[in-house]
Amino acid sequence: MKNNFQRFLQENAQQCSIECISLHRMAGRIQANFLPQAVAKKSIIINDVEKSVQVFADDVILGFLLGCLVSNAVCSTTQSCIHIETSQGPDGIQISVRNNGKFDYSPGMHSLITMSNAARKLGGIIRLKSEPRGGFAIILSIHAAA
């Protein structure tokens, strides 16, 4: 499945279409797609993105990245609460997917290199953050007009 995503991104790299995207709506669709997998691992996904948050970006690449972030969170945790959140700063927006449990690497996870390459196409970066009270976050920062 990961190879299909990589191939799709490569084939469509020239055809980026910038749109105004509702992050809450996109996060909701991705949440619904991954909820059965999360429940099977005794976890839950919460969409904490405010309804008013919008960005101008390529919806295919942003959807791919947000899907990878959530997929990795689901694959790497058990009995956890996974939050999809955003925060806005002067340079753009941060989309973070964090959990309140421990992070275990899983072979089914999407490559950080693939995700970083896709993030660069949006003018962004991927960061990892260990939470002080336990938990882990993967953060996509994009310099997009909101």
Phi, psi and omega in degrees: 000320180298322180296326177296318177298315181297316179297317179300315179297318180295317182292330184255011182300327182280345189250039179296134175237118182276129180224162172275119187244134172277110181293327179297315180295315179297315179298324178295318178295318180291321176303313181298322180293323185263355183301317178301320178294319180296314181298322177299334178259017179058038178238168178224150178246130180243128177270098179265015180280127179295145183298335184276351185284120178227150176224156172261113182197171174286119185292329180291313181291317179296319177297318177300312182295314180296321175299318178296317180300313181291317178302315179296321179296317180294316181295330190263359184226159173222143180051057185224162173252118182257124182250134170256120186225160173226154170216147182248135177235182182293336183262358182147212186233148175245128176249119183238141173240115184231158176234166179253013180243194179273155183259121177242126178296139178230140179300338181280001183284151176284144181294134175295330178294315178299316180294319179296320178297318178293320179298321179299328178294338176261005183076028184236185179220160174251133177232154176246143182218128174270128182283140184300326182259023182101153182104176187209146178228141170247126189239130173255118176252124178233142178267073182240144176294134180246000000 
